[in-house]
Amino acid sequence: MEIQLIRDHLDIVKLQEKMNDIVFDYLDTSNNYPKAVRELNPLYTQAITFYKEYLDNREGELPSANTYWHLYIDCCAKLCYFLAASTYYSSNELQKTPEKVEQLLTVAAYSLPSIDQEENEQLLSAIFELYREVVGNEEQTASLRNAVLEQKGAVKQCLQQFKAFVDKEFTE
């Protein structure tokens, strides 16, 4: 399902709804991780492609930290986490892409805004827990945790971290 653009912006409400439906249907209720990966991948691709094109059209200038971009980066961070988790639990996929799972979890942690709000605070804990499981290194996990907590979930920094990730995605 293609998420539409409304006035040059990705329809965040539709993206969030579609992601929530996939998470509910394939992660929360059925543990159908391969199906979740197949359904989340197009959303992920569309979300990062939109951001890349948006930035390219503005010569790399970050968007302002307004409500739209706060919702966008929040949704993208969660999308990265759910894609990483579903890929990780599809064990055959992990063998092919352990670095990808680690990268998705890293960007999810760095891009998650408002980490002082309960919902995002809980998600951040889940991200760190899965990251520790994936990398198997407590020091590396602590280093990521400290760096993320230092940035305090500031939207502008989250957008900058996501930009760096998206740029890397399109150069590899």
C-alpha positions as CSV (number, residue, x, y, z in Angstrom):
1,M,0.0,0.0,0.0
2,E,1.4,3.3,-1.1
3,I,1.1,6.1,1.5
4,Q,0.0,9.3,-0.2
5,L,1.7,12.7,-0.1
6,I,-0.5,15.6,1.0
7,R,1.0,19.0,0.2
8,D,4.5,17.5,-0.3
9,H,4.3,15.7,3.0
10,L,3.9,12.0,3.6
11,D,0.5,11.2,5.2
12,I,1.7,10.4,8.7
13,V,-1.7,9.3,10.0
14,K,-1.9,6.6,7.2
15,L,1.7,5.5,7.8
16,Q,1.1,5.2,11.5
17,E,-2.2,3.3,11.0
18,K,-0.7,0.9,8.5
19,M,2.3,0.3,10.8
20,N,0.1,-0.3,13.8
21,D,-2.1,-2.7,11.8
22,I,1.0,-4.7,10.8
23,V,2.4,-4.7,14.3
24,F,-1.0,-5.9,15.7
25,D,-1.6,-8.5,13.0
26,Y,1.8,-10.0,12.7
27,L,3.9,-9.2,15.8
28,D,1.4,-8.8,18.7
29,T,-1.1,-11.5,17.9
30,S,0.4,-14.1,15.6
31,N,4.2,-13.8,15.8
32,N,4.3,-14.1,12.0
33,Y,7.7,-12.3,11.7
34,P,8.4,-13.0,8.1
35,K,5.0,-11.6,7.0
36,A,5.7,-8.5,9.2
37,V,9.1,-8.0,7.5
38,R,7.4,-8.2,4.1
39,E,4.7,-5.8,5.1
40,L,6.9,-3.3,6.9
41,N,9.7,-3.1,4.3
42,P,7.6,-1.1,1.8
43,L,6.6,1.3,4.5
44,Y,10.2,1.7,5.6
45,T,11.4,2.2,2.0
46,Q,8.7,4.8,1.3
47,A,9.4,6.7,4.6
48,I,13.2,6.9,4.0
49,T,12.8,7.7,0.3
50,F,10.4,10.5,1.1
51,Y,12.9,12.0,3.6
52,K,15.8,11.7,1.2
53,E,13.8,13.4,-1.6
54,Y,12.5,16.1,0.8
55,L,16.1,16.9,2.0
56,D,17.5,16.8,-1.6
57,N,14.9,19.3,-2.7
58,R,16.0,21.6,0.0
59,E,19.8,21.1,-0.5
60,G,20.1,19.0,2.6
61,E,18.6,21.5,5.0
62,L,16.8,19.9,7.9
63,P,13.1,20.6,8.3
64,S,12.0,22.6,11.3
65,A,11.1,20.8,14.5
66,N,7.4,21.4,14.1
67,T,4.5,19.1,14.9
68,Y,4.5,17.3,11.5
69,W,8.2,16.5,11.7
70,H,7.9,15.4,15.4
71,L,5.2,12.9,14.4
72,Y,7.2,11.9,11.3
73,I,10.4,11.1,13.2
74,D,8.5,9.4,16.0
75,C,6.8,7.1,13.4
76,C,10.0,6.4,11.6
77,A,11.9,5.5,14.8
78,K,9.1,3.0,15.6
79,L,9.0,1.7,12.1
80,C,12.8,1.0,12.3
81,Y,12.4,-0.7,15.6
82,F,9.5,-2.9,14.4
83,L,11.4,-3.8,11.2
84,A,14.5,-4.7,13.2
85,A,12.5,-6.8,15.7
86,S,10.6,-8.7,13.0
87,T,13.8,-9.3,11.1
88,Y,15.6,-10.4,14.2
89,Y,12.9,-12.9,15.1
90,S,12.8,-14.2,11.5
91,S,16.0,-16.1,12.4
92,N,16.8,-17.0,8.8
93,E,16.8,-13.3,8.0
94,L,19.1,-12.4,10.9
95,Q,21.8,-14.7,9.5
96,K,21.8,-12.7,6.3
97,T,21.5,-9.2,7.8
98,P,22.8,-8.9,11.4
99,E,24.4,-5.6,10.7
100,K,21.1,-4.3,9.2
101,V,19.3,-5.2,12.4
102,E,21.9,-3.4,14.5
103,Q,21.8,-0.3,12.2
104,L,18.0,-0.2,12.4
105,L,18.0,-0.5,16.2
106,T,20.7,2.2,16.4
107,V,18.8,4.7,14.3
108,A,15.5,3.8,16.1
109,A,17.2,4.8,19.4
110,Y,18.8,8.0,18.1
111,S,15.7,9.1,16.2
112,L,13.1,8.5,18.9
113,P,11.9,11.9,20.1
114,S,10.4,12.8,23.5
115,I,12.2,10.0,25.3
116,D,11.0,11.4,28.6
117,Q,7.3,10.5,27.7
118,E,6.3,7.2,29.1
119,E,5.4,5.4,25.9
120,N,8.7,6.4,24.2
121,E,10.6,5.7,27.4
122,Q,9.3,2.1,27.4
123,L,10.0,1.7,23.7
124,L,13.6,3.0,24.2
125,S,14.1,0.4,26.9
126,A,12.8,-2.3,24.5
127,I,15.2,-1.0,21.8
128,F,18.2,-1.2,24.2
129,E,17.1,-4.7,25.3
130,L,16.9,-6.0,21.8
131,Y,20.1,-4.2,20.8
132,R,21.9,-5.9,23.7
133,E,20.6,-9.3,22.5
134,V,21.6,-8.6,18.9
135,V,25.2,-7.3,19.5
136,G,25.8,-9.4,22.6
137,N,28.0,-6.7,24.2
138,E,27.0,-4.8,27.3
139,E,29.6,-2.1,26.9
140,Q,28.4,-1.3,23.3
141,T,24.8,-1.2,24.6
142,A,25.8,1.1,27.4
143,S,27.6,3.4,25.0
144,L,24.6,3.6,22.8
145,R,22.3,4.2,25.7
146,N,24.5,7.0,27.1
147,A,24.8,8.7,23.7
148,V,21.0,8.6,23.1
149,L,20.2,9.8,26.6
150,E,22.7,12.7,26.2
151,Q,20.8,13.9,23.1
152,K,17.5,13.8,25.2
153,G,15.2,13.0,22.3
154,A,15.5,16.6,20.9
155,V,13.5,16.5,17.6
156,K,16.1,18.5,15.6
157,Q,18.9,16.1,16.7
158,C,16.6,13.1,15.9
159,L,16.0,14.5,12.4
160,Q,19.8,15.0,12.0
161,Q,20.5,11.4,13.1
162,F,17.9,10.1,10.8
163,K,19.3,12.2,7.9
164,A,22.8,10.6,8.5
165,F,21.2,7.1,8.5
166,V,19.2,7.8,5.3
167,D,22.2,9.2,3.5
168,K,24.1,6.1,4.4
169,E,21.2,3.9,3.2
170,F,21.3,5.5,-0.2
171,T,25.1,5.3,-0.6
172,E,25.5,1.6,0.2
